[in-house]
């Protein structure tokens, strides 16, 4: 599902809301999750799952074109762990 499909489904489920309002709600939802993760926090949605970040250590990589060894800096990456209910829905 892509963002526009999500907006359409939310519009069908909530016909009393204007499309602009639905888009604003989705924007706030995703912006808040992203900001919390950027601040080093965690977002838990009961029954769905938890978003957090994990740290990847610096490492040596290889440039695929030249074969030259390059330093890849450490970084934080987003991580999602599905909740028990989500795993149950997937494995029915």
C-alpha distances in whole Angstrom, upper triangle without the diagonal:
4,7,8,6,7,10,11,10,12,15,15,16,18,20,23,21,21,18,20,20,16,15,18,18,14,16,19,17,15,18,20,18,19,23,23,22,24,27,27,26,24,21,21,19,21,19,16,18,19,19,22,23,25,28,28,32,33,34,35,33,34,33,32,34,37,37,38,38,36,36,32,32,31,28,26,22,19,19,17,19,17,20,22,20,16,18,20,17,16,20,21
4,6,5,6,9,10,11,13,14,16,17,18,20,23,20,20,16,17,18,15,13,16,16,12,14,17,15,13,16,19,17,17,21,22,21,23,26,26,25,24,21,22,20,22,21,18,19,20,19,22,23,25,27,28,31,32,33,34,32,33,32,31,33,36,36,37,37,35,34,31,31,30,27,25,21,19,19,18,20,19,22,24,23,19,21,23,20,19,23,24
4,5,5,6,9,10,11,12,14,15,16,18,20,17,16,13,14,15,12,10,12,12,9,10,13,12,11,14,16,15,15,19,20,20,21,24,25,24,22,20,21,19,22,21,18,19,20,18,21,22,25,27,28,32,33,34,36,33,34,33,33,34,38,38,39,38,36,35,31,31,30,27,24,21,19,20,18,21,20,22,25,23,20,23,25,22,21,25,26
4,5,5,6,9,10,11,12,14,15,16,18,16,15,11,12,14,11,9,13,13,11,12,15,15,14,16,19,19,19,22,24,24,25,27,29,28,26,23,24,22,25,24,21,22,23,22,25,26,29,31,32,35,36,37,39,37,37,36,35,37,40,40,41,41,39,38,35,34,34,30,28,25,22,23,22,24,23,25,28,26,23,25,27,24,23,27,28
4,5,5,6,9,10,11,12,14,15,18,16,16,12,15,16,12,11,15,15,12,14,17,16,15,18,21,20,20,24,25,25,26,29,30,28,26,23,24,21,23,22,19,21,23,22,25,27,29,32,33,36,37,38,40,37,38,37,36,38,41,41,43,42,40,40,36,36,35,31,29,26,23,23,21,23,22,23,26,23,20,23,24,21,21,24,25
4,5,5,6,9,10,11,12,14,16,14,14,12,13,14,10,10,13,12,9,12,14,13,12,16,17,17,18,21,22,22,24,26,27,25,23,20,20,18,20,19,16,18,20,19,22,24,27,30,31,35,36,38,39,37,38,38,37,39,42,42,43,42,40,39,35,35,34,30,27,24,21,21,19,21,19,21,23,21,18,21,22,19,19,23,24
4,6,5,6,9,10,10,12,14,11,11,8,10,10,7,7,10,10,8,10,13,12,13,15,17,18,19,21,23,23,25,27,28,27,25,22,22,20,22,21,19,21,22,21,25,26,29,32,33,37,38,40,42,40,41,40,39,41,44,44,45,44,42,41,37,37,35,32,29,26,23,24,22,24,22,24,26,24,21,24,26,23,23,27,27
4,5,5,6,9,10,10,13,12,11,9,12,12,9,10,13,13,11,14,17,16,16,19,21,21,22,25,26,27,28,31,32,30,28,25,25,22,24,23,21,23,25,24,28,30,33,35,36,40,41,43,44,42,43,42,41,42,46,46,47,47,44,44,40,40,38,35,32,29,26,27,25,26,24,25,27,25,22,25,26,23,23,27,27
4,5,5,6,9,10,13,12,13,11,14,14,10,12,15,13,12,15,17,16,16,20,21,21,22,25,26,26,28,30,31,29,27,23,23,20,21,20,18,21,23,23,26,29,32,35,36,40,41,42,44,42,43,43,42,43,47,47,48,47,45,44,40,40,38,35,32,29,26,26,23,24,22,23,24,21,19,22,23,20,20,24,24
4,5,5,6,8,11,9,10,9,12,11,7,9,12,10,9,13,15,13,15,18,19,19,21,23,24,25,27,29,29,27,25,22,21,18,20,19,17,20,22,22,25,28,31,34,36,39,41,43,45,43,44,44,43,45,48,48,49,48,45,44,41,40,38,34,31,29,25,25,23,24,22,22,24,21,20,23,24,21,22,25,25
4,5,5,6,8,7,8,7,10,10,7,9,12,11,11,14,16,16,17,20,21,22,23,25,26,28,29,31,32,30,28,25,25,22,23,23,21,24,25,25,29,31,34,37,39,42,44,46,47,45,47,46,45,47,50,50,51,50,48,47,43,42,41,37,34,32,28,29,26,28,26,26,28,25,23,27,27,24,25,29,28
4,6,6,9,10,11,10,14,13,11,13,16,15,15,18,20,19,20,23,24,24,26,28,29,30,32,34,35,33,30,27,26,23,24,23,21,25,27,27,31,33,36,39,41,44,46,47,49,47,48,48,47,48,52,52,53,52,50,49,45,45,43,40,37,34,30,30,27,29,26,26,28,24,23,26,26,23,24,27,27
4,6,9,9,12,12,15,13,11,14,16,14,14,18,19,17,19,22,23,23,25,27,28,29,31,33,33,31,28,25,24,20,21,20,19,22,25,25,29,32,35,38,40,44,45,47,49,47,49,48,47,49,52,52,53,52,50,49,45,44,43,39,36,33,29,29,26,27,24,24,25,22,21,24,24,21,23,26,25
4,5,6,9,10,12,11,9,12,14,12,13,17,17,16,19,21,22,22,25,27,27,29,31,32,33,31,29,25,24,21,22,22,21,24,26,26,30,32,36,39,41,44,46,48,50,49,50,49,49,51,54,54,55,53,51,50,46,45,43,39,36,34,30,30,27,28,26,26,27,24,23,27,27,24,26,29,28
4,5,7,9,12,11,10,13,15,14,15,18,20,19,21,24,24,25,28,29,30,32,34,35,36,34,32,28,28,25,26,25,24,27,29,30,33,36,39,42,44,47,49,51,53,51,52,51,51,52,55,56,57,56,53,52,48,48,46,42,39,37,33,33,31,32,30,29,31,28,27,30,30,27,29,32,31
4,7,10,12,10,10,14,15,14,16,19,19,19,22,24,24,26,28,29,30,32,34,35,36,34,32,28,28,25,26,26,26,28,30,30,34,36,40,43,45,48,50,52,54,52,54,53,53,54,57,58,58,57,55,53,50,48,47,43,40,38,34,34,32,33,31,31,32,29,28,32,32,29,31,34,34
4,6,8,6,7,10,11,10,13,15,16,16,19,20,21,23,25,26,27,29,30,31,33,31,29,26,26,23,25,25,24,27,28,28,31,33,37,40,42,45,47,49,51,49,51,50,50,51,54,55,55,54,51,50,46,45,43,40,37,35,31,32,30,31,29,29,31,29,27,31,32,29,30,34,34
4,5,5,6,9,10,11,13,14,16,17,19,20,21,23,25,26,27,29,30,32,34,32,31,27,28,25,27,28,26,29,29,29,32,34,37,40,42,45,47,49,50,49,50,49,49,50,53,54,54,53,50,49,46,45,43,40,37,35,32,33,31,33,31,31,34,31,30,33,34,31,32,36,36
4,5,5,6,9,10,11,12,14,15,17,18,20,21,23,24,26,27,28,30,32,30,29,26,27,24,27,27,25,27,28,27,30,32,35,38,39,43,44,46,47,45,47,45,45,46,49,50,50,50,47,46,43,42,41,37,34,32,29,30,28,31,29,30,32,30,28,31,32,29,30,34,34
4,5,5,6,9,10,11,12,14,16,16,18,20,21,22,24,26,26,28,30,29,28,25,27,25,27,28,26,27,28,27,29,31,34,37,38,42,43,45,46,45,46,45,45,46,49,49,50,49,46,45,41,40,39,35,33,31,28,30,28,31,30,31,33,31,29,33,34,31,32,36,36
4,5,5,6,9,10,11,12,14,15,16,19,20,21,22,25,25,27,29,27,26,23,24,22,25,25,24,25,26,25,28,30,33,36,38,41,42,45,47,45,47,46,46,47,50,50,50,50,47,45,42,40,39,35,32,30,28,29,27,29,28,29,31,29,28,31,32,30,31,35,35
4,5,5,6,9,10,11,12,14,15,17,18,20,21,23,24,26,28,26,24,21,22,20,22,23,21,23,23,23,25,28,31,34,36,39,40,42,44,43,44,44,43,45,48,48,48,48,45,43,40,39,37,33,31,28,25,26,24,26,25,26,28,26,24,28,29,26,27,31,31
4,5,5,6,9,10,11,12,14,16,16,18,20,21,22,24,26,25,24,21,22,20,23,24,21,23,23,22,24,26,29,32,33,37,38,40,42,40,41,40,40,42,45,45,45,45,42,40,37,36,35,31,28,26,23,25,23,26,25,26,29,27,25,28,30,27,28,31,32
4,5,5,6,9,10,10,12,14,15,16,18,20,21,22,24,23,22,20,21,20,23,24,22,23,23,21,24,25,29,31,33,36,38,40,42,40,42,41,41,43,46,46,46,45,42,40,37,35,34,30,28,26,23,25,24,26,26,26,30,28,26,29,31,29,30,33,34
4,5,5,6,9,10,11,13,14,15,17,19,20,21,23,21,20,17,18,16,19,20,19,20,20,19,22,24,27,30,32,35,37,39,42,40,42,42,42,44,46,46,46,45,42,40,37,35,34,30,27,25,22,23,21,24,23,23,26,24,23,26,28,26,27,30,31
4,5,5,6,8,10,11,12,14,16,17,18,20,22,20,19,16,17,15,18,19,17,18,18,17,19,21,25,27,29,33,34,36,39,37,39,38,38,40,43,43,43,42,39,38,34,33,31,27,24,22,19,20,19,21,20,21,24,23,21,24,26,24,24,28,29
4,5,5,6,8,10,11,12,14,15,16,18,20,19,18,16,18,17,20,22,19,19,19,17,19,20,24,26,28,31,33,35,37,36,37,37,37,39,41,41,41,40,37,36,32,30,29,25,23,21,18,20,19,22,22,23,27,25,23,26,28,26,27,30,32
4,6,5,6,9,10,10,12,14,15,16,18,17,16,14,16,15,19,21,18,19,18,16,18,20,23,26,28,31,33,35,38,37,39,38,39,41,43,43,43,41,38,36,33,31,29,25,22,21,18,20,19,22,22,22,26,25,23,26,28,27,27,31,32
4,6,5,6,9,10,11,13,14,16,17,15,14,11,13,12,15,17,15,15,14,13,15,18,21,24,26,30,32,34,36,36,38,37,38,40,42,42,42,40,37,36,32,30,28,24,21,19,16,17,16,18,18,19,22,21,19,23,25,23,24,27,29
4,5,5,6,9,10,11,12,14,16,14,13,11,13,13,16,18,15,15,14,12,14,15,19,21,23,27,28,31,33,32,34,34,34,36,39,38,38,37,34,32,28,27,25,21,18,16,13,15,14,17,17,19,22,21,19,22,25,23,23,27,29
4,5,5,6,9,10,10,12,14,13,14,12,15,15,19,21,18,17,16,13,14,15,19,21,23,26,28,30,33,32,34,34,34,36,39,39,38,36,33,31,28,26,24,20,18,16,14,16,16,19,20,21,25,25,23,25,28,27,27,30,32
4,5,5,6,9,10,10,12,11,11,9,12,13,16,19,17,16,14,12,13,15,18,21,23,26,28,31,34,33,36,36,37,39,41,40,40,38,35,32,29,27,24,21,18,17,14,16,15,18,19,20,23,23,22,24,27,26,26,30,32
4,6,5,6,9,10,11,9,8,7,10,11,14,16,14,13,10,8,9,11,15,18,20,24,26,28,31,31,33,33,34,36,38,38,37,36,33,30,27,25,22,18,15,14,11,12,12,14,15,17,20,20,19,21,24,23,23,27,29
4,6,5,6,9,10,10,10,9,13,14,18,20,17,15,13,9,10,10,14,16,18,21,23,26,28,28,30,30,31,33,35,35,34,32,29,27,24,22,19,16,13,11,9,12,12,16,17,19,23,23,21,23,26,26,25,28,31
4,5,5,6,9,9,10,10,14,16,19,22,19,17,15,12,11,12,15,17,19,22,24,27,30,29,32,32,33,36,37,37,36,34,31,28,25,22,20,16,14,13,12,14,15,18,20,21,25,26,24,26,29,29,28,32,34
4,5,5,7,5,7,7,11,13,17,19,17,15,12,9,9,10,14,16,19,22,24,27,30,30,33,33,35,37,39,38,37,35,31,29,25,23,20,17,13,13,11,13,14,16,18,19,23,23,22,24,27,27,27,30,32
4,5,5,5,6,8,11,14,17,19,17,14,11,8,6,6,10,12,15,18,20,23,26,26,29,30,31,34,35,34,33,31,28,25,22,19,17,13,10,9,8,10,11,14,16,18,22,23,21,23,26,26,26,28,31
4,5,7,9,11,15,17,21,23,21,18,15,11,9,8,11,12,15,18,19,22,25,25,28,28,30,32,34,33,32,30,26,24,20,18,15,12,9,10,9,12,14,17,20,22,25,27,25,26,30,29,29,32,34
4,6,9,11,15,18,21,24,22,19,15,13,10,10,13,14,17,19,21,24,27,28,31,31,33,36,37,36,35,32,29,26,23,20,17,14,11,13,12,14,16,19,21,22,26,27,26,28,31,31,31,33,36
4,7,10,13,17,20,22,20,17,13,11,8,7,10,11,14,16,19,22,25,26,29,30,32,35,36,35,34,31,28,25,21,18,15,12,9,11,10,12,14,16,19,20,24,26,24,25,29,29,29,31,34
4,7,10,13,16,19,17,14,11,9,7,8,11,13,17,19,22,25,28,29,32,33,35,37,39,38,37,34,31,28,24,22,19,15,12,13,11,12,13,14,17,18,21,23,22,23,26,27,27,29,32
4,7,10,13,15,14,11,7,6,5,8,11,14,17,20,23,26,29,29,33,34,35,38,39,38,37,35,32,29,26,23,20,17,13,13,10,10,10,11,13,14,17,19,18,20,22,23,23,26,28
4,7,10,12,11,8,6,5,7,10,13,17,20,23,26,28,32,31,34,35,36,39,41,40,39,37,34,31,28,26,23,19,16,14,11,11,10,11,12,12,16,16,16,18,20,21,21,24,26
4,6,9,8,6,4,6,9,12,15,19,22,25,28,30,34,33,36,37,38,41,43,42,41,39,36,34,30,28,25,22,18,17,13,12,10,9,10,9,12,13,13,15,17,18,19,21,23
4,6,5,5,6,8,12,15,18,22,24,28,31,33,36,36,38,39,39,42,44,43,43,41,39,36,33,31,28,25,21,19,15,14,11,10,9,8,11,11,11,14,15,15,17,19,21
4,5,6,8,11,14,18,20,24,27,30,33,35,38,38,41,42,42,45,47,46,46,44,41,39,35,34,31,28,24,22,18,16,13,11,10,7,9,9,10,12,13,14,16,18,19
4,6,9,13,16,19,22,25,28,31,34,36,39,38,41,42,41,45,47,46,46,44,42,40,36,35,32,29,25,23,19,17,13,11,8,5,7,5,6,9,10,10,12,15,15
4,7,10,13,17,19,23,25,29,32,33,36,35,37,38,38,41,43,42,43,41,39,37,33,32,29,26,22,20,16,14,10,9,6,5,8,7,5,9,10,10,11,14,16
4,7,10,13,16,19,22,25,28,30,33,32,35,36,36,39,41,40,40,38,36,34,30,29,26,23,19,17,13,10,7,6,4,4,8,9,7,9,12,12,13,15,17
4,7,10,13,16,19,22,25,27,30,30,33,34,35,38,40,38,38,36,33,31,28,26,23,20,16,14,11,8,6,5,6,7,11,12,11,12,15,16,16,19,21
4,7,10,14,16,20,23,25,28,27,30,31,32,35,37,35,35,33,30,28,24,23,20,16,13,11,7,6,5,7,9,10,14,15,14,15,18,19,18,21,23
4,7,10,13,17,19,22,25,25,28,29,30,34,35,34,33,31,28,25,22,20,17,14,10,9,6,5,6,8,11,13,17,18,17,18,21,22,21,23,26
4,7,10,13,16,18,22,22,25,26,28,30,32,30,30,27,24,22,18,16,13,10,6,5,4,5,8,11,14,16,20,22,20,20,24,24,23,26,29
4,7,10,13,15,19,19,23,24,26,29,30,28,27,25,22,19,16,14,11,8,6,5,6,6,10,12,15,18,21,23,21,21,25,26,24,26,30
4,6,9,12,16,17,20,22,24,27,28,26,25,22,19,16,13,11,7,6,4,6,9,10,13,15,19,21,24,27,25,25,28,29,28,29,33
4,7,9,12,13,17,19,21,24,24,22,21,18,16,13,10,9,5,5,6,7,11,11,15,17,21,23,26,29,26,26,30,30,28,30,34
4,6,10,12,16,18,20,23,23,21,20,16,14,11,9,7,4,7,9,11,14,15,19,20,24,27,29,32,30,29,33,34,32,33,37
4,7,9,13,15,18,21,21,19,17,13,11,7,6,4,4,7,11,13,16,18,22,24,27,30,33,35,33,32,36,37,35,36,40
4,6,10,13,15,18,18,15,14,10,9,6,5,7,7,10,13,15,18,20,23,25,28,31,34,36,34,33,37,37,35,36,40
4,7,10,13,15,15,12,10,7,6,5,6,9,10,13,17,18,21,22,26,28,31,34,37,39,36,35,39,40,37,38,42
4,7,9,12,12,9,8,6,5,6,6,10,12,14,17,17,21,22,25,27,30,34,36,38,35,34,38,38,35,37,40
4,6,9,8,6,6,5,6,8,9,13,15,17,20,20,23,25,28,30,33,36,39,41,38,36,40,40,37,38,42
4,6,6,5,5,6,7,10,10,14,17,18,21,21,24,26,29,31,34,38,40,42,39,38,41,41,38,40,43
4,6,5,8,9,10,13,13,17,19,21,23,22,25,26,29,31,34,37,40,41,38,37,40,40,37,38,42
4,6,8,11,12,15,16,19,22,23,26,25,28,30,32,35,37,41,43,45,41,40,44,43,40,41,45
4,5,9,10,14,16,19,22,24,27,27,30,31,34,37,39,43,45,47,44,43,46,46,43,44,48
4,7,9,13,14,18,21,23,26,25,29,30,33,35,38,41,44,45,42,41,44,44,41,42,46
4,6,10,12,16,19,21,25,25,28,30,33,35,38,42,44,46,43,42,46,46,43,44,48
4,7,9,13,16,18,22,22,26,28,31,33,36,39,42,44,41,40,44,44,41,42,46
4,6,10,13,15,19,20,23,25,29,31,34,38,40,42,40,39,42,43,40,41,45
4,6,9,12,16,18,21,23,27,29,33,36,39,41,38,37,41,42,39,40,44
4,7,9,13,14,18,20,23,26,29,32,35,37,34,34,38,38,35,37,41
4,6,10,12,16,18,22,25,28,31,34,36,34,34,37,38,36,37,41
4,7,10,14,16,19,22,25,28,31,33,31,31,34,35,33,35,38
4,6,10,13,16,19,23,25,29,31,28,28,32,32,31,33,36
4,7,9,13,16,19,22,25,27,25,25,29,29,28,30,33
4,7,10,13,16,19,23,24,22,22,26,26,24,27,30
4,7,10,13,16,20,21,19,19,23,23,22,24,27
4,7,10,13,16,18,16,16,20,20,19,21,24
4,6,9,13,14,12,12,16,16,15,18,21
4,7,10,12,10,10,13,14,13,15,18
4,7,8,6,6,10,11,10,12,15
4,6,5,6,9,10,11,12,15
4,5,5,6,9,10,11,12
4,5,5,6,9,10,11
4,5,5,6,9,10
4,5,5,6,9
4,5,5,6
4,6,6
4,6
4
